[in-house]
Every structure is written in C-alpha cells, then in structure tokens.
Amino acid sequence: MDMLIFVIAGLLVHCVFLASIFDIYFTSPLVHGMTPHRTPLPPPAKRLVLFVADGLRADVLYELDYDGTPRAPYLRKIIENKGSWGISHTHVPTESRPGHVAIIAGFYEDVSAVAKGWKENPVEFDSFFNESKYTWSWGSPDILPMFAKGASGDHVYTFCYTAEKEDFGAQDATKLDTWVFDHVKNFFQAARNNQTLFLKVNEEKIVLFLHLLGIDTNGHAHRPNSREYKDNIRKVDEGIKEIVSVLEDFYGNDGKTAFILTSDHGMTDWGSHGAGHPSETLTPLIAWGAGVNYPQKVTFQFFEDEFLKEWKLENWKRLDLNQADIAPLMASLIGVPFPLNSVGVLPLDYLNNSVRFKAESMFTNAVQILEQFKVKMTQKKESTLSFLFTPFHLLSDAEQINFLRKARSYIHQEKYHEAVSLCKNLINLALEGLAYYHTYDRLFLGISVAMGFMGWTSYVILLIIKTHTSLTRSNQENKASTLLILYGFAAIGVLIGFLLMIQTCPWMYYVYCLLPVTVWYAVVKEFRVIQDLVSLLLAFPLGQSIGFLVIGTLGIEILVFSFFYRSTLTVGLVAFAGWPYITRLWAQAKVASMSWTVLCLLLAVFPLMPVVGREPNISLVTVAGMLSFLISFFSVISLCKSKNKYVPMKDLSIHFFQMLSIALSTYVVNSTHSSLHHKKGLPVINQIISWTTLASSFFVPLLSPTFFFQRLLSIILSLMSNYLLLSTGYEALFPLALSGLMFAWIYMETGALQLCGDSLKQKLAVLNFSYTTDITQFRQLHLDDIRRSFFFVFFIVTAFFGTGNIASVNSFDPASVYCFLTVFNPFIMGGLLVWKIVIPFVLVSCAFEAVQVTTQLSSKSLFLIVLVISDIMALHFFFLVKDYGSWLDIGTSISHYILVMVFTIFIMLLSGLAQLLTTKRIELCGRTKRHSL
C-alpha cells in the first residue's frame, strides 16, 4: 500500500513538473479587448485571392527543371513581369494549422493547439477572414473549418471534400487540387445565374481562399524530389492560371483583384515536416495584381544563401518576410482592419501605392500592435502587487504618447519616410514589451519548480537510505522537533498562499509554489537520516567519495549528451562492452561475457546510422523478418529438447502462432509497399492482418507460460511482429539486437550477484516470474545496484534514440504506418508512432524485471534509484531550457525537457506493464500442468 501511495504521489508530482513547462514557456500569447484599426485611405484592391499550396518548398517551386525550363511557367512569368516575390520564413512547429494561423491571423500559435490535432481553436483569435466582408474557401476539412468556426457572424463560407480523399496511398493526389479548381470555376459559373450570390461576390473587401493539399500529400507519399511532387506543382501552376483567367473574365478585367501564393510549411527530403530545417521553414511568396509592386530589376543583391544563382533569379529583387507579415499585407491591400492578434509587420516593399498610403498603413500597424501591448501590461499590472510590479521601461505611457504624437505629426508634415521609420521602431518596442510581459512570471515560476525538483529528488534519496540500506542507526523521532518543523512549514505555506491570493494568480501557481514547501517538509522531517548520512560521508575516504562522484557525474552527462548527440550512446555501449574484462565476470562466465561484448558492439552501430525514415529500405525489413523467424524457430526447437522442463503442445502452439505472425508481417510489409509503389492503394486484406496482429500482441504473450525464457521469447515475438509492420528500413533490426543484449544482460547480472557472495535459489532455466518471492529473501542494496539501475536508464535512452525515431519531430516517416492506414489521421498515425517507440521500452523493462527477480531485489528499491537518476537528468534539462537563439534551439531545449519528463513518468507505468507481461497468465481451457526436473 505504501508503494502504491508513493507511485501515485510520484506521478502527480511529475505531472506537475511536466505541466509547469507549458505555463512557463507555452502559455497562449493572445490577449483580448483591443479595438480594430484600418488604414484610413481607400485600398487599391476590392478583393483578394489567397492560394496556399500546402507543403510547397520554395526551392522546388523556384528552381528550373533539368532541361532549363521553369517548373511553374505561369508563376515564373508573374515573377518576371507582373509581381513581387520572395521567401516567407516560417516558425516551428512547421505544421499545417500553425502555418495557416500565421498567414491568416498574423501570429505564431502556441503549442497547445497540438492537443486538438492542429484542427480546432484552443484559444479564440481574430483573423483576416473574420475582418473581411465575405470569405469563400475551398479545400481540406482539416484547415477550413477552424477559421469559419472562429469568425464572428456567418460571412465565412467553406467548401470541403471528404477526409477520406486525403489518402497517402491514392493513385493520384493531384485530384485534391483539381477538386478545388473545378469547384471555384463552378462557383463563379453559378454566380452568373444567382442574383444574390452575384451581388455578394461583387462587394468590396471579399476574400477567396484556395487551400491546395495535393502537393503535401504527394510529398509525404513520394518525397519532394519525386516526379509526382513536381508534376503536382505543374498542375497547380496551370490551375492558378485558369482561376486568374476566370476571375478576370468574371470581373471584366477591372484591375481590382490582388493575388497571393504562398505555403504553410515546406518539407524535408524524406517527406516529413514539423521541425526547423530550412527545407521546412523556407516557403515561397508570390504576389501580383491590384496594389502589388511590379518586378524590380537589380544588378546585385546579397543573401547568405546561394538560391538566387541556382534559381536564375538574381536580377529580380527578392523580398523576404516573416510568415506572420502576410496577414497585414493582405489586410492593407483590401482595406480591412489588421487582425487584432497579429504581430506581423507590414512589408512595404510589396505595396505599389503612394508614400502617404504606406505611412498611414504603417501607423495603423503600429497602433494595432501597441494596443496588444497595453492590454497585456494592464493585465499583468492588475494581477501583481504594486510594490512588486516592474514595468517595461522602454515603452512607458509617456513614451507611447510621444511616439504616436510624433508619428502623426510627421504624416501631417508629409515626412512620410520619417513616420515609417518611427512606426517601425514603435512596433519593435511593442513586440519586445509583449514578450517581456508574456514571460514576466518565468523566473519566479522557474525557481519554484527547481526548488520542488531538488526537494523531491532529495526526499527519494533519503527514502532509499532509510528503507533499503543499513546506513541509518536510529528511527526514533523527537516529537517536539517534528511539531516545530510542521508549524514552521505550515506558516510558510499560509504566507505564500496569501500572497498568491491577493494577486489573483492562476490556481496552478498555488501548486507550483506550495509543492516545494510540501516536499522540503518531508525532507527536513527526516533530519536524523540526514545526520546519519552526513556522518557516514565524513567517515568515508575522501578519494573514494570523489571517485564515486566523478563516475556518477560522468554517467549522468553521457545520458544528457545522448539527447544532443546520438553517437554518445555508441561511446557508452563500447564502454559497456569492456565491463566483464575489468571485473572477474570474464573468468566466471566466458560465453556470456563474449556474447555481451559482441551484442554491445552490434547495438553500438545503430546510433551511428542515419535517422530512420530518410532512406527507406524494405529489403532490410524483410531480412529482419527472416532473422526473427529463424531465431524463433531455433528457440522453439531448443525448448523442445530442454532437459529442465516438459513443454506442453498447447504452449508450443502459441509460439508457432507467433512465428506465423512474424512471417505474415514480413509479407504484409513487402506487399503493401509494392502495392503503393504501383499506386494500387492499401490492400484491405493487408490492413486487416496488420490491425489483427496489433490487437493480438497485447494478449498473446499472456497465454504463454511464465517461465523465464518462454515468457520473454513470447513477448519479443509478439512485439517484433508489430515492429516489422511499422518499419521502413534498418530500424527493423534494432529490436533483435536489443533483445539479444537484454538476454545477455540478465545472464551477466546473475554472475555479478554470485561474485558478490549471494547465491541464487533457483536456476534461470526453471525461473518462474509468477512465483511470489518471500520478502525475507530480499536483500539490502549494494553499490552494484546503482550500476544496475544506471544500465537500465541507459538502455531505455538507447531504446529511445537508438534509431533516431524521435530525435526530432520531422524524423517521423508517414510510410511507417502505411500497413495500417494511408488516409491522413493525425491521432491514429501518432498513436501508431508512439507504439513503435514504446516497443523497445517494453523489451528493456521486461528484461529489468527479470534482473530484479534473479538478483533477489525488491522492485521498489531499484525503481527508486532509477527515479533519482532520471530526475537528476530532468533537472539538468530544466536548467538547459532557453528562450533565446534560433527557434530550432529554443524548441529543441524545451522538447528535451518534455521528453525526459515524459520518460520519468513513463518509467513508472512501464514498471507496472512489465510486471503484467511477465507475471500474469490467461488460461483459456484449464490450467496447464507443469513438470520440472
């Protein structure tokens, strides 16, 4: 019961630590209560057409084909003769929803949107569509509804195809874009015969939004350098040309239509997106029509990249901007208010208008962003005690008034360039001030969480010393001292709660601030254990203490470095390979030691390999399947010939069924990818086999006997059949190497325990997981148990990053799930990816369960040591989190902390799962008789 309470408390504490990162770094940047502002002068355009080619990379669009001809001839002519062009720089995460929010609403969305699959509005916000008179949109059901749902009134109309059409295995994904173009043409044809619709489309301030998903779908299915991806770009180019022609004919060439083509994100060479690689963050922007500047010929322009020369566009001025800048550009062109939550800065170089219009538009942009700053400042001021509030001094109330008065004066005096320059300075200061108030509580919350972390880790260490070692001499408590400590910490808690209450802080602030009080009370209450520990450390030889400290620090740093450099795992595994030779294990168990060394070196190769998904190789999956089948075959033969125990036919039939699953999985992988390659789609029978195999893997191991070798073999075979279905290359071999090393580890730990003078009560051959060990057989912790726990954490991290599955978001290859489904579904695909990541975890956890049983140690004691190691890692990453530098650096530092926190929580759950998989058995038709010799 005590262990259950501790696990529940540990889960809650770590959930709080995990949630803290969202309150510190991922709170929504949005504020409400601003008034809309529009440029007071007449706009150049009555309507705007926005083309968003989902997943379109800038380089693939702009570059010439192998024969020197443009890949998109119509858009190339626009760049050279009619409009302006450049690169739109996106921010991470480079997903569809955040990209569209940046384009249409003008701000970079917080990560909370991922909880809704980038489809729904986690926080309401204003958008360019909402400010328009009417907006008609055509395209994907994943994108369009979110802007219609967030709009005020019923003036945003959506026309979507069904979600089933978003099929990565479809014969021709360009049909998604053809559907959009055809429906737009039919729409304007219908408008000629519908008086109500005709009047609406002839209004001012209207928007037509065409979301083109075919390029993204072909990129995921065939890669961006494929013929399908490039052919889709040609189709889009032709479709845009036709739509422009239809609109010019409908509106009688009135010259009042503005056009913008861009993309929400790019795509890596291996067909994924989500992170910050240039191939994902560099997207095209081409603008032409009413109010847009004509091409500007230049003789020289400098950019750090070499794209201009590669694209043969060095003589046409390239105008780069941030993705959020597109929203104010569109608002300025048709004269609607800038989106209230926009942080975009109007790119004046794209405008073909008077200098007065540019100055007025820039002034409006500055006022709109300044209003957000004022609302944010007011909110923070009202929720902070006056003597604790520190304002943003660079933009005081007086400075704001001075900026606005001076800018308005410059416009009246027709000093437009000075006004524009002043407004840009004001915008920069307002954005800096917004960031200041948005992160106002970051230091305070960070200190609270760090104090909680250190208190919790200290408490776990004391708990280990008190309950699992013989280091403490006395358990008597001084009641007076205990009461004094209790009253002291209670007073501190009441004071903190009172200060938070009068500042009307969010309820989670109470949790972050009061948790350290609780855990440090638990630590200080064990002051007698602390005294005994200090006495022991003072009596311990200084040289040995320093040696243990250096070794422990080095071990933790290797684990931390592995999150940044996967090759660190190789260094660790090579070092592990020499373990038997620096101990007496080599002399005692030569075969086991040799196997350990060979398997360590074999596994050390995987972190040096490229991240999975970049170079698919189905033949390697086939090899892994064949090896799995052969290993299982010889293992079953070995069981049949075993002299230690009789194996019933019912138990053997389970292993035969699992061998059949391995063979079927290997066939399905080859069949599916062959079918998709020939554009025949995902065969239904393959899909049925895949889902059946997945479902059976959760209970088939529970049908096998709980003897050590048979149960572990059953677990490996069931998980391996799943892993094969989710593999696309060399990673299919990874669980085989990992499983082999886990078996070697179990045998090595058995020998290591015997070296310590502890004799085993039973041989591994007849060890049964389901037998409850007598608590009197549990021993106290040795220093060697810290090494066992470190091995477990290291193997878990190796399982995590060994093949680079989640080294970054963009290493996920959608082809991994094609045996299960090809129609886009982020939650099911994400769930399958998570299961693929979990499979190596489960293998390591089951092996660790076996180590605990064979070494006669309670699972609680080793689990506590593992918890300390992982918490020290988590605290390390907490201090490494940063909010400066590139977006990639910021995102990576935060994701590392989240990963290690999830990993810490996950270890608790894995411990229970491993016990379930190894100790429980389902009897289908009566209890099997067991005979042992």
C-alpha positions, 0 to 999 in steps of 0.5 A: 500500500505504501508503494502504491501511495508513493507511485501515485504521489510520484506521478502527480508530482511529475505531472506537475513538473511536466505541466509547469513547462507549458505555463512557463514557456507555452502559455497562449500569447493572445490577449483580448479587448483591443479595438480594430484599426484600418488604414484610413485611405481607400485600398487599391484592391476590392478583393483578394485571392489567397492560394496556399499550396500546402507543403510547397518548398520554395526551392522546388517551386523556384528552381528550373527543371533539368532541361532549363525550363521553369517548373511553374511557367505561369508563376515564373512569368508573374515573377518576371513581369507582373509581381513581387516575390520572395521567401516567407520564413516560417516558425516551428512547429512547421505544421499545417494549422500553425502555418495557416494561423500565421498567414491568416491571423498574423501570429505564431500559435502556441503549442497547445493547439497540438492537443486538438490535432492542429484542427480546432481553436484552443484559444479564440483569435481574430483573423483576416477572414473574420475582418473581411466582408465575405470569405469563400474557401475551398479545400481540406476539412482539416484547415477550413473549418477552424477559421469559419468556426472562429469568425464572428457572424456567418460571412465565412463560407467553406467548401470541403471534400471528404477526409477520406480523399486525403489518402497517402496511398491514392493513385493520384493526389493531384485530384485534391487540387483539381477538386478545388479548381473545378469547384471555384470555376463552378462557383463563379459559373453559378454566380452568373445565374444567382442574383444574390450570390452575384451581388455578394461576390461583387462587394468590396473587401471579399476574400477567396481562399484556395487551400491546395493539399495535393502537393503535401500529400504527394510529398509525404507519399513520394518525397519532394524530389519525386516526379509526382511532387513536381508534376503536382506543382505543374498542375497547380501552376496551370490551375492558378492560371485558369482561376486568374483567367476566370476571375478576370473574365468574371470581373471584366478585367477591372484591375481590382483583384490582388493575388497571393501564393504562398505555403504553410510549411515546406518539407524535408527530403524524406517527406516529413515536416514539423521541425526547423530545417530550412527545407521546412521553414523556407516557403515561397511568396508570390504576389501580383495584381491590384496594389502589388509592386511590379518586378524590380530589376537589380544588378546585385543583391546579397543573401547568405544563401546561394538560391538566387544563382541556382534559381536564375533569379538574381536580377529580380529583387527578392523580398523576404518576410516573416510568415506572420507579415502576410496577414497585414499585407493582405489586410492593407491591400483590401482595406480591412482592419489588421487582425487584432492578434497579429504581430506581423509587420507590414512589408512595404516593399510589396505595396505599389501605392503612394508614400502617404498610403504606406505611412498611414498603413504603417501607423495603423500597424503600429497602433494595432500592435501597441494596443496588444501591448497595453492590454497585456501590461494592464493585465499583468499590472492588475494581477501583481502587487504594486510594490512588486510590479516592474514595468517595461521601461522602454515603452512607458505611457509617456513614451507611447504618447510621444511616439504616436504624437510624433508619428502623426505629426510627421504624416501631417508634415508629409515626412512620410519616410520619417513616420515609417521609420518611427512606426517601425521602431514603435512596433519593435518596442511593442513586440519586445514589451509583449514578450517581456510581459508574456514571460514576466512570471518565468523566473519566479515560476522557474525557481519554484519548480527547481526548488520542488525538483531538488526537494523531491529528488532529495526526499527519494534519496533519503527514502532509499537510505532509510528503507533499503540500506543499513546506513541509518542507526536510529528511527526514533523521532523527537516529537517536539522537533517534528511539531516545530518543523510542521508549524514552521512549514505550515506558516510558510505555506499560509504566507505564500498562499496569501500572497498568491491570493491577493494577486489573483494568480492562476490556481496552478501557481498555488501548486507550483509554489506550495509543492516545494514547501510540501516536499522540503517538509518531508525532507527536513522531517527526516533530519536524523537520516540526514545526520546519519548520512552526513556522518557516514560521508565524513567517515568515508575516504575522501578519494573514494567519495570523489571517485564515486562522484566523478563516475556518477557525474560522468554517467549522468552527462553521457545520458544528457549528451545522448539527447544532443548527440546520438553517437554518445550512446555508441561511446557508452555501449563500447564502454559497456562492452569492456565491463566483464574484462575489468571485473572477474565476470570474464573468468566466471562466465566466458560465453556470456561475457563474449556474447555481451561484448559482441551484442554491445558492439552490434547495438553500438552501430545503430546510433551511428546510422542515419535517422530512420525514415530518410532512406527507406529500405524494405529489403532490410525489413524483410531480412529482419523478418527472416532473422526473427523467424529463424531465431524463433524457430531455433528457440522453439526447437531448443525448448523442445529438447530442454532437459529442465522442463516438459513443454506442453503442445498447447504452449508450443502452439502459441509460439508457432502462432507467433512465428506465423505472425512474424512471417505474415508481417514480413509479407504484409510489409513487402506487399503493401509497399509494392502495392503503393509503389504501383499506386494500387492503394492499401490492400484491405486484406493487408490492413486487416492482418496488420490491425489483427496482429496489433490487437493480438500482441497485447494478449498473446504473450499472456497465454504463454507460460511464465517461465523465464525464457518462454515468457520473454521469447513470447513477448519479443515475438509478439512485439517484433511482429508489430515492429516489422509492420511499422518499419521502413528500413534498418530500424527493423533490426534494432529490436533483435539486437536489443533483445539479444543484449537484454538476454545477455544482460540478465545472464551477466547480472546473475554472475555479478550477484554470485561474485558478490557472495549471494547465491541464487535459489533457483536456476534461470532455466526453471525461473518462474516470474509468477512465483511470489518471492518471500520478502525475507529473501530480499536483500539490502542494496549494494553499490552494484545496484546503482550500476544496475539501475544506471544500465537500465536508464541507459538502455531505455535512452538507447531504446529511445534514440537508438534509431533516431525515431524521435530525435526530432519531430520531422524524423517521423516517416508517414510510410511507417504506418502505411500497413495500417492506414494511408488516409491522413489521421493525425491521432491514429498515425501518432498513436501508431508512432508512439507504439513503435517507440514504446516497443523497445521500452517494453523489451528493456523493462521486461528484461529489468524485471527479470534482473530484479527477480534473479538478483533477489531485489525488491522492485521498489528499491531499484525503481527508486534509484532509477527515479533519482537518476532520471530526475537528476537528468530532468533537472539538468534539462530544466536548467538547459531550457532557453528562450533565446537563439534560433527557434530550432534551439529554443524548441529543441531545449524545451522538447528535451525537457518534455521528453525526459519528463515524459520518460520519468513518468513513463518509467513508472507505468512501464514498471507496472506493464512489465510486471503484467507481461511477465507475471500474469497468465490467461488460461483459456481451457484449464490450467496447464500442468507443469513438470520440472526436473 
